[in-house]
Amino acid sequence: MAITFRYAAWSESGGFSCNEDALLVDGDVHQGVSIWTTNTVNIDKPNVFACADGLHIGRGAAWASKTLLELLRDSYLTFPNWSPHARIEWLQSTLTENGQWYPGAASTLLWAELQETRLTLCHVGDSRAWLIRDGEVKLLTEDQTVATDLRNAGCAADNYPLLASSYGALAEYFSVDAFVDAPHAVMQSMPFNEGDLLLLGTDGIAHLELPEIMTLAAELIALANSSSGQSSSPSIRRSPEGPDNRSVILISNHGGY
């Protein structure tokens, strides 16, 4: 009996000076277009879903996120058995090799590898992953930011006025820079049970509270279960910090046929 899952993905474009989000969904990289896409996939072999968000560090932020996902996809085609650590090292070095026209370009990366009933997550930056199981939602990732590092060290932001401008800045990301090491990726593995839901999202939805994540998942489930698809956008509250691209992927363990 084959194990299958359904997915639904949504991203937006328009109304922004630059669309820097990119999504990897069932082998296709999407950027710069509003998409509703859903399908059912057999997971007897590794399947990879990912999101990336280009950073305003140098030119080519949108290029960096799109290229990073293309490289991730190609790495699984060429080196399917690589360890996550080897893949991270290769992604960093190859991004730099291909980015000669985009010095300083940078991007976050969050990817999920699903095979049979196992989920492996690799996380660099501040995109987020949530797991919904038995009606409860749990945030699986911790943002890799200066703020997180200070908090984990027991520091209070009020004691560091000189860091005010960078307090929310990322501490880890991929960058087109020949003199930097590969970023530190947080990796975790866990069962992906029948009925589980996994959400991957860029920082445009990171401000949502857990009940709002549940509501978003319900809207994406409706899309995944729809035979005709859906063209309207989900009701995602925009961040008070200002407009940002919002992108999300939902994967559902649909069980066997």
Backbone hydrogen bonds, N-H to C=O, Kabsch-Sander energy under -0.5 kcal/mol:
donor,donor_aa,acceptor,acceptor_aa,energy
4,T,255,G,-2.2
5,F,41,V,-1.9
6,R,252,S,-2.0
7,Y,39,N,-1.9
8,A,250,L,-2.3
9,A,37,T,-2.0
10,W,248,V,-2.8
11,S,35,I,-1.0
12,E,246,R,-0.7
20,E,18,C,-0.8
22,A,52,A,-2.0
23,L,30,H,-2.1
24,L,50,A,-2.9
25,V,23,L,-0.6
25,V,28,D,-2.9
27,G,48,V,-0.5
28,D,25,V,-1.8
30,H,23,L,-2.8
30,H,28,D,-0.5
35,I,11,S,-1.3
35,I,33,V,-0.5
37,T,9,A,-1.5
39,N,7,Y,-1.2
41,V,5,F,-2.6
43,I,3,I,-2.1
47,N,114,L,-2.1
49,F,112,A,-2.1
50,A,24,L,-1.9
51,C,110,L,-2.3
52,A,22,A,-2.2
54,G,20,E,-2.0
55,L,106,A,-2.4
57,I,55,L,-1.5
58,G,55,L,-0.7
59,R,103,P,-0.6
64,A,60,G,-2.5
65,S,61,A,-1.8
66,K,62,A,-2.0
67,T,63,W,-2.8
68,L,64,A,-2.5
69,L,65,S,-1.7
70,E,66,K,-2.0
71,L,67,T,-2.7
72,L,68,L,-2.2
73,R,69,L,-2.5
74,D,70,E,-2.4
75,S,71,L,-2.4
76,Y,72,L,-1.5
77,L,73,R,-1.4
78,T,74,D,-2.2
79,F,75,S,-3.3
82,W,79,F,-1.5
87,R,83,S,-2.1
88,I,84,P,-2.4
89,E,85,H,-2.2
90,W,86,A,-2.1
91,L,87,R,-2.6
92,Q,88,I,-2.3
93,S,89,E,-2.2
94,T,90,W,-2.7
95,L,91,L,-2.3
96,T,92,Q,-1.8
97,E,93,S,-2.1
98,N,94,T,-2.1
99,G,95,L,-0.8
99,G,96,T,-0.7
102,Y,99,G,-1.9
104,G,176,V,-1.8
105,A,102,Y,-2.1
106,A,55,L,-0.6
107,S,174,F,-2.1
108,T,53,D,-1.8
109,L,124,V,-2.7
110,L,51,C,-2.1
111,W,122,C,-2.5
112,A,49,F,-3.2
113,E,120,T,-2.9
114,L,47,N,-2.9
114,L,112,A,-0.6
115,Q,118,R,-2.1
116,E,43,I,-3.4
118,R,115,Q,-2.1
119,L,190,M,-3.0
120,T,113,E,-2.3
121,L,188,Q,-3.0
122,C,111,W,-2.3
123,H,186,V,-1.8
124,V,109,L,-2.9
128,R,201,G,-2.6
130,W,199,L,-2.3
131,L,138,K,-2.7
132,I,197,L,-2.8
133,R,131,L,-0.6
133,R,136,E,-2.6
136,E,133,R,-1.8
138,K,131,L,-2.4
140,L,129,A,-2.9
140,L,138,K,-0.5
141,T,129,A,-0.9
144,Q,125,G,-2.7
145,T,143,D,-1.4
146,V,169,A,-3.0
147,A,167,Y,-1.1
149,D,145,T,-2.2
150,L,146,V,-2.5
151,R,147,A,-2.5
152,N,148,T,-2.8
153,A,149,D,-1.3
154,G,151,R,-1.7
155,C,150,L,-3.0
159,N,156,A,-1.5
160,Y,157,A,-2.0
163,L,160,Y,-1.6
164,A,161,P,-1.6
166,S,163,L,-1.3
167,Y,163,L,-0.9
167,Y,164,A,-0.6
169,A,166,S,-1.7
171,A,144,Q,-2.8
172,E,144,Q,-1.2
174,F,107,S,-2.8
176,V,105,A,-2.7
177,D,175,S,-1.5
180,V,177,D,-1.3
185,A,183,P,-0.7
186,V,123,H,-2.4
187,M,185,A,-0.6
188,Q,121,L,-2.0
190,M,119,L,-2.4
192,F,117,T,-2.6
193,N,191,P,-0.6
195,G,253,N,-2.2
196,D,193,N,-2.3
197,L,132,I,-2.1
198,L,251,I,-2.7
199,L,130,W,-2.6
200,L,249,I,-2.5
201,G,128,R,-2.5
202,T,247,S,-1.7
205,I,202,T,-2.0
206,A,203,D,-0.6
208,L,205,I,-1.6
212,E,209,E,-0.6
213,I,209,E,-1.8
214,M,210,L,-2.0
215,T,211,P,-2.0
216,L,212,E,-2.5
217,A,213,I,-2.5
218,A,214,M,-2.1
219,E,215,T,-1.9
220,L,216,L,-2.1
221,I,217,A,-2.5
222,A,218,A,-2.0
223,L,219,E,-1.5
224,A,220,L,-2.6
225,N,221,I,-2.2
226,S,223,L,-1.3
236,I,234,P,-1.8
237,R,235,S,-0.6
242,G,239,S,-1.5
248,V,10,W,-2.8
249,I,200,L,-2.7
250,L,8,A,-3.2
251,I,198,L,-2.7
252,S,6,R,-3.4
253,N,196,D,-2.3
254,H,4,T,-1.2
254,H,252,S,-1.0
255,G,4,T,-0.8
257,Y,2,A,-0.8
